Each structure stands twice: as structure tokens, then as C-alpha cells.
Amino acid sequence: MFARLLIVVLAIAFAVGLVARPSGSAGKPVRYVVRPTDTLWSIAARHYPGDTREGIWQLQHRNHLRGTTLVPGQRLVLP
């Protein structure tokens, strides 16, 4: 009895695995061009809800920034 149930469950799991597709929910990355008065703080405050410090960390990590200095015209990828 248990063996039959196990076989049915495994067969269903296998079938679902065959027809499953990636969701594609990530979409295209959003790019942001730095303006003369922008700071990491102001960009993070505008684009990330919650703790702005977490947004700054995400911006630095995603764009491989070592510091907080931004240059006007610099292109950032928003995580």
C-alpha cells in the first residue's frame, strides 16, 4: 500500500517537473543615471521601502562600489 502511494507521488512530482517553466519574474534590470545632486542615500530612499541603509548596501553590492562617491552620469543598476 505504502509503496503504491510512494510511486504515485513520485510519478506526479516527475510530471510536474517536466512541465514546469521558469517564471521570468526577474525581468530586465532597471538602470539609473546619477544626477549632479544624487547620493546613495537619496537614491536608496527613493527606490527602496524600509531601511535606507539596506538599500545603500544593495546598491553598493549590485554595482560593485567600494565607497559612497558617485559621479554625475554614472550608470547604476537598481537591484
C-alpha positions as CSV (number, residue, x, y, z in Angstrom):
1,M,0.0,0.0,0.0
2,F,2.7,2.5,1.0
3,A,4.8,1.5,-2.0
4,R,2.0,2.2,-4.4
5,L,1.3,5.6,-2.8
6,L,5.0,6.4,-3.0
7,I,5.1,5.5,-6.7
8,V,2.1,7.7,-7.4
9,V,3.5,10.7,-5.6
10,L,6.9,10.3,-7.4
11,A,5.2,10.0,-10.7
12,I,3.2,13.2,-10.1
13,A,6.3,15.0,-9.0
14,F,8.1,13.9,-12.1
15,A,5.3,15.0,-14.3
16,V,5.2,18.4,-12.7
17,G,8.9,18.8,-13.1
18,L,8.7,18.1,-16.8
19,V,6.1,20.8,-17.5
20,A,7.4,23.4,-15.1
21,R,8.8,26.5,-16.6
22,P,10.8,29.4,-15.2
23,S,8.6,32.3,-14.0
24,G,10.8,35.0,-15.6
25,S,9.7,37.3,-12.8
26,A,13.1,38.9,-12.5
27,G,12.6,40.9,-15.7
28,K,15.1,43.3,-17.1
29,P,17.4,45.2,-14.7
30,V,16.4,48.8,-14.0
31,R,19.2,51.3,-14.8
32,Y,19.6,54.7,-13.2
33,V,21.7,57.6,-14.3
34,V,23.2,59.6,-11.5
35,R,22.3,63.3,-11.4
36,P,24.6,66.0,-10.0
37,T,22.8,66.2,-6.7
38,D,22.3,62.5,-6.1
39,T,23.8,60.5,-3.3
40,L,23.5,56.8,-2.5
41,W,21.2,57.8,0.4
42,S,18.8,59.8,-1.8
43,I,18.7,57.1,-4.5
44,A,18.0,54.4,-1.9
45,A,15.4,56.5,-0.1
46,R,13.5,57.0,-3.4
47,H,13.7,53.4,-4.7
48,Y,13.6,51.1,-1.6
49,P,11.0,50.9,1.0
50,G,12.0,50.3,4.6
51,D,15.5,50.9,5.9
52,T,17.5,53.2,3.6
53,R,20.8,51.7,4.9
54,E,19.8,48.3,3.5
55,G,19.1,50.0,0.1
56,I,22.5,51.6,0.1
57,W,24.1,48.2,0.8
58,Q,22.2,46.6,-2.0
59,L,23.2,49.4,-4.4
60,Q,26.9,49.1,-3.4
61,H,26.8,45.3,-3.7
62,R,25.0,45.2,-7.0
63,N,27.2,47.8,-8.7
64,H,30.5,46.7,-7.0
65,L,31.0,50.1,-5.4
66,R,33.8,50.3,-2.8
67,G,32.7,53.7,-1.4
68,T,29.9,56.1,-1.5
69,T,31.2,58.6,-4.1
70,L,29.0,58.9,-7.2
71,V,29.8,60.8,-10.4
72,P,27.1,62.5,-12.4
73,G,26.3,60.5,-15.5
74,Q,27.4,57.2,-13.8
75,R,25.0,54.4,-14.6
76,L,23.8,52.2,-11.7
77,V,21.8,49.0,-11.8
78,L,19.0,49.1,-9.3
79,P,18.6,45.7,-7.6
